[in-house]
Amino acid sequence: MFNQLISRFSRDIGIDLGTANTLVYMRGKGIVLREPSVVARHAHGGRGGAVAVGEDAKMMIGRTPGDIEAVRPLKDGVIADIDCAEHMLKHFIEKVHAKSGIWRPYMVIGIPSGVTEVEKRAVENAAQQAGARNTPFLIPEPMAAAIGADLPVEEPTGSMIVDIGGGTTEVAVISLGGIVVARSVRVAGDEFTDAIIQYMRKVHNLSIGERTGEDIKIKLGSAYPRIDDQEMEVRGLNLLSGLPRTVRVNGAEIREALQEPVQQIVDAVRDTLERTPPELAADIIDRGIVLAGGGALLQGLDELIAHDTEISVHVADDPLSCVALGTGKIVENPRLHHALRNSR
C-alpha cells in the first residue's frame, strides 16, 4: 500500500541509457527527453567539472579548447566513466523530474544483454547516485526493444529482435517472457562511423572528425546495392600537406567502407538463428525478423539481412525509441513488470 501511495506522487521513469543517446520515458507522459550521451567537462576538473551535458555538449565535440574535453560516459553500451555517467544521469533526471513528484523516481533501465555483473553494478550505482528511489530494475535491451516494438513477448511463440544501437548490437529470440537465445556484439553505429573515418584516411588521405563521419553515414550510408547512390562533398585536413581540402565521395564508396562492421552484424544474426530451437525458428520464418535501434535506419540493412537469411525483415515503426518505449511499458504496467521480474 505504501509503495502504491509513493507511485501516485512519483513519476517513475524508464531509461534507454545508450552509448550514443539517452532517452527518458516518464510514467503518464511518454518520452520526455532525448539527448546525446555526451558530457563536456574541464579536462582536470574532476567531479563537478562538467560545463555542458547532452545536446549542448555534443555541439562541442572536436571544437573544444585545450582545457575542456567532450567525452562519452558510455562505451560499447556500458559505463566507462562512472563519475561522468552519474553527472549525466542526474542532469537528465533533474531536468525531467524536478517538478513532477515529491518522491524520487523508481527506474527501469535498458542494458546490453552481454554485460557483466560488475558492469550491472556500475549502472545501478550511477542510477542511485543520480536519484533513483531504490535499486533500479535492469532489463536486457533486446527484451525492452521487443516490448517497445509491440512483439508478443509473453506468448508461446518465437520473436526475433535485432537492436542496433550506438555501441552494441543485441540479437535475441524471445518467447514466454524470456530470452531463449541471444548474442551481443560490440559493433554498431559508432563502428559504422569509425569505419568511414578510417576509409577517408586510407583512400582519400583526408582526416575528418566524428561529426563529419556521422554526417556521411546518415547521408550516404547503405548496406545493400542501390540504384540511386548519392554523393557529397567532404571537408577535412589533407594528411600529406596538413591543409584543408575538399573531396567528393559517393554512396558506393561508403558502402564499401561499411562492409566489415555490417557483415559482423549479419553474422551475429545468422549465429543466433543457428542456435534457435526448431519450433521457435519456424515461428520466426512465419513472423520475420524485426530491426530496432538507430542502426536499423542504415539504408538497405534490412534487405541485406533478408537476402542472407532468406527470412523477411521489418524495421520497427519507431526504431530509435523502441528500448525507451519498452522500459516505459514496464513502468506503466505492473503486471508486465512482475512477470518479467519472475522470469529472470
C-alpha positions in Angstrom: 0.0 0.0 0.0 2.8 2.4 0.9 4.6 1.7 -2.4 1.3 2.3 -4.3 1.0 5.7 -2.4 4.5 6.6 -3.4 3.8 5.7 -7.1 0.9 8.1 -7.1 3.1 11.0 -6.2 6.2 10.0 -8.1 6.7 10.0 -11.8 8.5 6.7 -12.3 10.7 6.6 -15.3 12.2 4.2 -17.9 15.6 4.9 -19.3 17.4 3.9 -22.5 20.9 4.6 -21.4 22.6 4.4 -24.8 26.2 4.8 -25.9 25.1 7.5 -28.4 21.8 8.8 -26.9 19.8 8.7 -23.7 16.1 8.6 -23.8 13.8 9.0 -20.8 10.2 7.8 -20.5 8.1 9.2 -17.7 5.0 7.4 -16.5 1.9 9.1 -17.8 3.8 11.4 -20.1 5.7 9.2 -22.6 9.2 10.0 -23.8 10.1 13.4 -22.3 13.8 13.5 -23.1 16.0 12.5 -26.0 19.6 13.8 -25.8 23.1 12.7 -26.8 25.0 10.8 -24.1 27.8 13.3 -24.0 29.4 15.4 -21.2 31.7 18.4 -21.7 34.0 18.9 -18.7 37.1 20.7 -17.6 40.0 18.4 -18.5 41.4 18.5 -15.0 38.3 19.4 -13.1 37.5 16.0 -11.6 33.9 15.6 -10.2 31.7 18.5 -10.7 33.8 19.8 -13.6 31.1 19.4 -16.2 30.3 22.5 -18.2 27.6 21.0 -20.6 25.6 17.9 -20.9 23.6 16.3 -23.8 22.9 18.3 -26.9 25.0 21.3 -25.7 28.0 19.0 -25.0 27.7 17.2 -28.4 28.0 20.6 -30.2 31.4 20.8 -28.6 32.9 17.5 -29.9 36.0 18.3 -31.8 35.7 22.0 -31.1 36.7 22.5 -27.5 39.7 24.5 -26.2 42.6 22.6 -24.5 41.1 22.9 -21.0 37.7 21.4 -21.9 37.0 17.9 -23.2 33.8 16.4 -24.6 33.5 12.8 -23.5 31.0 9.9 -23.8 30.5 8.3 -20.4 29.4 5.0 -22.1 31.5 2.9 -24.4 30.2 -0.3 -26.1 26.9 0.0 -24.3 28.4 0.1 -20.7 29.6 2.7 -18.4 33.3 3.6 -19.0 33.4 6.8 -16.8 31.3 6.3 -13.7 31.6 10.0 -12.5 30.5 11.4 -15.9 27.7 8.8 -16.1 26.4 9.8 -12.7 26.6 13.5 -13.5 24.8 13.0 -16.9 22.1 10.8 -15.4 21.5 13.2 -12.6 21.3 16.1 -15.0 18.7 14.4 -17.2 16.6 13.1 -14.3 16.5 16.5 -12.6 15.6 18.0 -16.0 12.5 15.9 -16.4 11.6 15.0 -12.8 12.3 18.2 -10.7 8.6 19.3 -10.7 6.9 16.0 -11.4 6.8 14.4 -8.0 7.6 14.7 -4.3 9.4 11.3 -4.1 12.4 10.2 -6.0 11.5 8.1 -9.1 11.7 4.3 -9.4 13.7 3.5 -12.6 13.7 0.8 -15.2 16.9 0.9 -17.3 17.7 -1.0 -20.5 21.2 -2.5 -20.6 23.0 -4.8 -23.1 22.3 -8.5 -22.7 26.0 -9.3 -22.5 27.1 -7.1 -19.7 29.0 -8.5 -16.7 27.9 -8.3 -13.0 30.5 -5.6 -12.5 29.0 -3.5 -15.3 25.5 -4.1 -14.0 26.6 -2.7 -10.6 28.1 0.3 -12.3 24.7 1.1 -13.8 22.9 0.5 -10.6 25.3 2.7 -8.6 25.1 5.5 -11.2 21.3 5.4 -11.1 21.1 5.5 -7.3 23.7 8.3 -7.1 21.6 10.2 -9.7 18.5 10.0 -7.6 16.8 6.5 -8.0 14.3 5.7 -5.2 15.9 2.3 -4.8 17.8 -0.3 -6.8 16.7 0.1 -10.5 15.2 -2.8 -12.5 17.7 -3.6 -15.2 16.1 -5.1 -18.3 18.1 -6.5 -21.3 17.9 -4.1 -24.2 16.6 -6.7 -26.7 13.7 -7.5 -24.4 12.9 -3.8 -23.9 13.2 -3.2 -27.7 10.9 -6.1 -28.4 8.3 -4.8 -25.9 8.6 -1.3 -27.4 8.1 -2.8 -30.9 4.9 -4.5 -29.8 6.2 -8.0 -30.3 4.2 -10.7 -28.4 7.0 -11.4 -25.9 4.7 -13.1 -23.4 3.2 -15.6 -25.8 4.5 -19.1 -26.5 5.8 -18.1 -29.9 9.2 -17.1 -31.2 10.0 -13.4 -31.9 13.4 -12.2 -33.1 14.7 -8.7 -32.5 17.9 -7.1 -33.7 18.6 -3.9 -31.7 21.5 -2.0 -33.3 22.4 0.9 -31.0 25.5 3.1 -30.9 27.9 0.8 -29.1 26.3 -2.7 -29.3 24.1 -4.9 -31.5 21.8 -7.1 -29.5 20.2 -10.1 -31.3 17.7 -12.2 -29.3 15.0 -14.8 -29.8 12.2 -14.2 -27.2 9.3 -16.5 -26.1 7.1 -16.7 -23.0 8.6 -13.5 -21.4 12.2 -14.7 -21.6 15.2 -14.6 -23.8 15.8 -18.1 -25.3 18.9 -17.3 -27.4 20.9 -14.1 -27.5 24.1 -12.7 -29.0 25.6 -9.3 -28.1 28.4 -7.9 -30.3 30.1 -4.6 -29.7 29.7 -3.5 -33.2 27.1 -0.9 -34.0 26.5 2.7 -35.1 29.8 4.0 -33.6 31.8 1.4 -35.6 30.0 2.4 -38.7 31.1 6.0 -38.2 34.7 4.9 -37.3 34.9 2.7 -40.4 34.0 5.8 -42.6 36.6 7.9 -40.8 39.3 5.2 -41.4 38.2 4.8 -45.1 38.6 8.6 -45.7 42.1 8.4 -44.2 43.3 5.4 -46.2 41.7 6.1 -49.5 41.5 9.9 -49.7 44.3 10.9 -47.3 41.7 13.0 -45.6 41.4 13.4 -41.8 37.8 14.1 -40.7 36.1 14.2 -37.3 33.4 12.2 -35.6 30.7 14.7 -36.5 31.6 14.7 -40.2 31.8 10.9 -40.2 28.4 10.6 -38.7 27.0 13.1 -41.3 28.4 11.0 -44.1 26.9 7.8 -42.6 23.5 9.4 -42.4 23.5 10.9 -45.9 25.3 8.2 -47.9 25.5 5.1 -45.8 23.9 1.9 -47.1 24.4 -1.9 -46.7 22.9 -3.1 -50.0 23.5 -2.0 -53.6 21.3 0.8 -54.6 20.4 2.4 -58.0 20.1 5.9 -56.6 23.5 6.3 -54.9 24.1 9.9 -53.9 27.4 11.8 -53.5 28.5 14.7 -51.4 31.4 17.0 -50.7 33.5 16.2 -47.6 35.9 18.7 -46.0 38.8 17.8 -43.8 42.6 18.1 -43.5 44.9 16.7 -46.1 47.2 14.2 -44.3 50.0 14.9 -46.8 50.0 18.7 -46.7 48.2 19.4 -43.4 46.0 21.9 -45.3 42.2 22.0 -45.5 40.9 20.0 -48.5 37.5 19.1 -50.1 36.8 15.7 -51.8 33.7 14.2 -53.3 32.6 10.7 -52.2 29.6 8.6 -53.3 27.4 6.0 -51.8 29.2 3.0 -53.3 32.4 4.1 -51.6 30.7 4.4 -48.2 29.0 1.0 -48.7 32.5 -0.5 -49.2 33.7 1.3 -46.1 30.8 -0.2 -44.0 31.2 -3.7 -45.4 33.2 -5.2 -42.5 31.1 -4.0 -39.5 27.8 -4.6 -41.3 28.9 -8.2 -42.1 29.7 -8.8 -38.4 26.1 -7.9 -37.6 24.8 -10.2 -40.3 27.0 -13.0 -38.9 25.6 -12.4 -35.4 22.0 -12.8 -36.8 22.9 -16.0 -38.6 24.7 -17.4 -35.5 21.6 -16.7 -33.3 19.3 -18.3 -35.9 21.5 -21.4 -36.0 21.2 -21.8 -32.2 17.4 -21.3 -32.1 15.2 -24.3 -31.3 13.4 -25.6 -34.4 9.9 -24.7 -33.2 10.8 -21.1 -32.5 12.8 -20.9 -35.8 9.6 -21.9 -37.6 7.8 -19.0 -35.9 10.5 -16.6 -36.9 10.2 -17.8 -40.5 6.5 -17.0 -40.4 6.7 -13.7 -38.5 10.0 -12.4 -39.7 12.9 -10.5 -38.0 12.4 -7.0 -36.5 15.1 -4.4 -36.6 15.3 -1.7 -33.9 17.8 1.0 -32.8 19.4 3.8 -34.7 21.5 1.4 -36.8 18.2 0.0 -38.3 18.0 3.2 -40.2 21.0 2.3 -42.3 19.6 2.0 -45.8 19.4 -1.5 -47.2 20.4 -3.3 -43.9 17.0 -5.0 -43.8 17.4 -6.1 -47.4 20.9 -7.5 -46.8 19.8 -9.5 -43.7 16.8 -10.8 -45.6 18.9 -11.8 -48.6 21.5 -13.6 -46.3 19.0 -15.4 -44.1 16.1 -15.9 -46.5 13.7 -14.6 -43.9 11.6 -11.4 -44.2 13.0 -8.5 -42.2 10.9 -5.5 -40.9 12.1 -2.2 -39.4 10.2 -1.2 -36.3 7.8 1.8 -36.6 10.0 4.0 -34.4 13.3 2.1 -34.2 15.1 4.9 -32.3 12.6 4.8 -29.5 12.0 1.1 -29.1 14.1 0.5 -25.9 12.7 3.6 -24.2 9.2 2.7 -25.1 9.7 -0.8 -23.8 11.0 0.4 -20.4 8.1 2.8 -20.4 5.6 0.0 -20.9 7.2 -1.9 -18.0 6.8 1.2 -15.8 3.2 1.7 -16.8 2.2 -2.0 -16.5 2.7 -3.5 -13.0 1.6 -7.0 -14.2 4.2 -7.0 -17.0 6.8 -5.7 -14.6 6.1 -8.5 -12.1 6.1 -11.1 -14.9 9.5 -10.0 -16.2 11.0 -10.0 -12.7 9.8 -13.5 -12.0 11.1 -14.8 -15.4 14.7 -13.8 -14.5 
